Amino acid sequence: MNIDVTTQDAIKNRIRKVTLIGLFANIILSVVKFIIGTMGNSQAVVADSLHSFSDTSSDFVILFGVKYWTAPADESHPFGHQKIESFVTILIGLILMAVASGIGYNAILSLMNRSQASLNWMVILCPVLSFIVKEVMFRITYKVGIETNSSSVKANAWHHRTDALSSIPVLVAVVASLINPKLAFLDHVGAIIVSVFIIKVGLDILFTSINELLDTGMPEQELVDIEKTILSIPNVRGVHKIRTRKLASSFYVDLHLEVDGFLTVVAGHDISETVKQILIVKNKRIIDVMVHLEPVSQKK
């Protein structure tokens, strides 16, 4: 079953809208955190501002890519363009890891130099504000990612979540440094923790998207559920050779369906169409089903 043009446009518009909201939030947050972090002499807050700014990169990537991965199938791409989304998601993961590596490297150098200017209390505002705004953006963006079945949007949502969670060690490091100047080195430690956390998320996103490009099949339990669903449909005698292939966040299904060999071609076709439609309705990740009919009149 192919997604109609109207549905594609609706999905595209929802993705663009939530991504633009995130883009403006990221720009405002990164500027505010950079200014306050610089004025307040906090490297952890400045590192956190760079993390927020890195989120704008993934926003731009999605705004550019959504036009192409939602394009309908054509003669050159009969299975659609969804794999472009996997490449976009991989790029987001690489952006995360690159930014995190830079943050961690600078923090380690500063820690080795053991130099830290005294912090200003105003830097506390940044991690608190960041946590609230980015957690809200995560929830909004992830909801859209689930509803549109978009791996890139969900990856971008986790980009927001990493920014929110990375604000926690930043807040702890800043508060500790302010309370006791001897603990000023924790500001650098906080920046390193932020970088490690971001790299971990980036790797998760990267490997998930690579698996999508490798045509990974459905989990075993979903295959069992598919078989049970098919066997419960009237006039179905059996099913075998169920194969699935992942395309971005969706799946193509290929199966051999056994029906009474004395049925007319029309009747057999109707049964196969029923199987196809029921599978698509029951599992939103299935976008098409190829059914191979087999007669079983010779079987008991």
C-alpha positions in Angstrom: 0.0 0.0 0.0 1.5 3.3 -1.0 1.0 6.5 1.0 -1.1 9.0 -1.0 0.2 12.5 -1.9 -2.1 14.2 0.6 -0.8 12.1 3.5 2.8 12.7 2.4 2.3 16.4 2.3 0.7 16.3 5.8 3.7 14.3 7.2 6.1 16.6 5.5 4.4 19.7 6.9 4.4 18.3 10.5 8.1 17.4 10.3 9.0 20.8 9.0 6.9 22.6 11.6 8.3 20.8 14.6 11.8 21.1 13.2 11.5 24.8 12.7 10.3 25.3 16.2 13.3 23.3 17.4 15.6 25.3 15.2 14.6 28.6 16.7 14.7 27.2 20.2 18.3 25.9 19.6 19.5 29.3 18.2 18.1 31.3 21.1 19.4 28.8 23.7 22.9 28.6 22.2 23.2 32.3 22.0 22.0 32.9 25.6 24.2 30.1 27.0 27.3 31.2 25.1 26.9 34.9 26.3 26.2 34.0 29.9 28.8 31.2 29.9 31.5 33.5 28.5 30.6 36.4 30.9 30.4 33.9 33.8 33.7 32.2 33.0 32.1 28.7 32.8 33.6 26.3 30.2 30.9 23.7 30.9 28.2 26.2 30.0 30.0 27.3 26.9 30.4 23.7 25.9 26.7 23.2 26.5 26.0 26.2 24.3 28.0 24.5 21.5 25.9 21.4 22.0 22.8 23.4 21.5 24.2 25.0 18.4 25.1 21.6 17.0 21.3 20.8 17.2 20.7 23.5 14.6 22.9 21.4 12.2 20.6 18.4 12.5 17.6 20.7 12.1 18.9 22.0 8.8 19.7 18.5 7.7 16.1 17.4 8.3 14.6 20.5 6.7 16.6 19.7 3.6 16.2 16.0 3.6 12.4 15.7 4.3 11.6 16.9 0.8 13.4 14.0 -0.7 12.7 11.0 1.6 8.9 11.7 1.5 8.9 11.9 -2.3 6.6 9.2 -3.9 8.0 6.2 -5.7 8.9 6.7 -9.4 10.3 4.7 -12.2 13.9 5.0 -11.0 13.0 4.3 -7.4 10.1 1.9 -7.4 10.4 1.3 -3.7 10.4 5.0 -2.8 13.1 7.2 -1.4 12.8 6.3 2.3 16.5 5.2 2.6 17.4 8.9 2.2 16.1 9.3 5.7 18.5 6.7 7.0 21.4 8.6 5.5 20.1 11.8 7.1 19.9 10.1 10.4 23.4 8.9 10.1 24.6 12.4 9.4 22.8 13.6 12.5 24.7 10.9 14.5 28.0 12.0 13.0 27.3 15.6 13.8 26.6 14.7 17.4 29.8 12.7 17.8 32.0 15.4 16.1 30.7 18.2 18.3 31.1 16.0 21.4 34.6 15.1 20.5 35.5 18.8 20.3 33.9 19.6 23.6 35.6 16.7 25.4 39.0 17.6 23.9 38.9 21.2 25.0 37.7 20.2 28.4 40.6 17.7 28.9 43.1 20.4 27.8 41.7 22.9 30.3 41.7 20.3 33.1 45.3 19.5 32.4 46.2 23.2 32.5 44.4 23.5 35.9 43.4 27.0 35.2 39.9 28.2 36.0 38.6 31.7 36.3 36.1 32.3 39.1 32.5 31.7 38.1 29.6 34.0 38.3 26.4 32.9 39.9 24.4 33.9 36.8 25.7 30.8 34.9 23.2 28.7 37.0 20.4 30.1 34.9 21.7 28.4 31.7 21.5 24.7 32.6 18.1 25.2 34.3 16.6 27.0 31.4 18.2 24.6 28.9 16.8 21.5 30.8 13.3 22.9 30.8 13.2 24.1 27.2 15.0 21.1 25.7 12.9 18.5 27.6 9.7 20.1 26.3 11.2 20.1 22.8 12.1 16.4 23.2 8.6 15.4 24.1 7.0 17.5 21.3 9.5 16.3 18.6 9.4 12.6 19.7 5.6 12.6 19.6 5.7 13.8 16.0 8.5 11.3 15.2 6.2 8.5 16.5 3.1 9.7 14.7 5.0 10.2 11.3 7.1 7.1 11.8 10.2 9.1 11.1 13.6 7.8 12.4 15.2 11.2 11.6 12.7 13.1 13.6 13.0 10.7 16.5 16.8 11.0 16.3 16.5 14.8 16.4 14.2 14.4 19.4 17.0 12.5 21.2 19.3 15.3 20.2 17.0 17.6 22.2 17.0 15.1 25.1 20.8 14.9 25.2 20.9 18.7 25.5 18.4 18.5 28.4 20.2 15.7 30.3 23.7 17.2 29.6 22.5 20.3 31.5 22.3 18.2 34.8 26.1 17.5 35.1 26.7 21.1 34.0 24.4 22.4 36.8 26.1 20.2 39.4 29.6 21.2 38.3 28.7 24.9 38.2 27.0 24.9 41.6 29.8 22.9 43.2 32.4 25.3 41.8 30.5 28.3 43.0 30.1 26.9 46.5 33.7 25.9 46.8 36.3 27.5 44.5 38.6 24.5 45.1 36.1 22.4 43.2 36.4 24.7 40.1 37.9 21.8 38.2 34.4 20.1 38.2 33.4 22.6 35.6 35.8 20.9 33.2 34.7 17.5 34.4 31.1 18.5 33.7 32.0 19.4 30.1 33.7 16.0 29.7 30.7 14.1 31.0 28.5 16.0 28.6 30.8 15.0 25.7 30.8 11.3 26.7 27.0 11.3 27.0 26.6 12.9 23.5 29.0 10.4 21.9 27.0 7.5 23.3 23.8 8.8 21.9 25.5 9.5 18.6 26.7 5.9 18.3 23.3 4.5 19.1 21.7 6.6 16.4 24.5 5.7 14.0 24.3 1.9 14.4 20.5 1.9 14.3 20.5 3.7 11.0 23.3 1.5 9.5 21.1 -1.5 10.3 18.2 0.2 8.4 20.5 0.4 5.3 21.4 -3.2 5.6 17.7 -4.3 5.1 17.4 -5.7 8.6 14.3 -7.8 9.1 11.6 -7.5 11.7 12.2 -8.9 15.2 11.2 -12.6 15.7 8.2 -11.8 17.9 6.7 -9.5 15.2 7.1 -12.3 12.6 5.3 -14.7 14.9 2.5 -12.1 15.4 2.2 -11.7 11.6 1.9 -15.5 11.1 -0.8 -15.7 13.8 -2.7 -12.8 12.2 -2.6 -14.4 8.7 -3.7 -17.9 9.9 -6.7 -16.3 11.7 -8.0 -14.9 8.4 -10.9 -17.0 6.8 -10.0 -19.2 3.8 -6.2 -19.1 4.6 -4.9 -22.7 4.7 -1.3 -21.8 5.6 1.6 -19.4 5.3 5.4 -19.7 5.0 8.5 -18.0 3.8 7.6 -14.7 5.5 10.4 -12.3 4.8 10.7 -8.7 5.8 13.0 -5.9 4.7 13.4 -2.6 6.5 13.2 0.7 4.6 14.1 3.6 6.9 11.4 3.2 9.7 9.1 1.1 7.6 9.0 -2.5 6.4 8.2 -4.4 3.2 6.8 -7.9 3.7 7.0 -10.8 1.3 5.2 -14.1 2.0 3.8 -17.3 0.5 0.1 -17.8 1.2 -1.6 -21.2 0.9 -5.3 -21.3 -0.2 -7.6 -23.9 -1.6 -6.4 -24.8 -5.1 -9.9 -25.1 -6.5 -10.7 -21.4 -5.8 -11.0 -19.1 -8.8 -8.2 -16.6 -9.5 -10.5 -13.8 -8.4 -11.3 -15.5 -5.1 -7.6 -16.2 -4.5 -6.7 -12.6 -5.3 -9.4 -11.3 -2.9 -8.0 -13.4 -0.1 -4.4 -12.1 -0.7 -5.7 -8.5 -0.7 -7.5 -9.1 2.6 -4.3 -10.5 4.1 -2.3 -7.5 2.8 -4.8 -4.9 4.1 -5.1 -6.5 7.5 -1.3 -6.7 8.0 -0.9 -3.0 7.0 -3.7 -1.9 9.4 -2.5 -3.9 12.3 1.2 -2.9 12.0 1.7 0.8 11.1 5.3 0.1 10.1 4.3 -2.2 7.2 3.9 -0.1 4.0 3.5 -2.9 1.5 3.0 -6.7 1.3 3.9 -9.0 -1.6 1.7 -12.1 -1.5 2.6 -15.3 -3.5 -0.4 -17.6 -3.8 0.0 -21.3 -3.6 -2.6 -24.0 -4.0 -3.0 -26.7 -1.3 -5.8 -28.8 -2.8 -3.5 -31.8 -2.9 -2.8 -31.5 0.8 -4.9 -33.0 3.6 
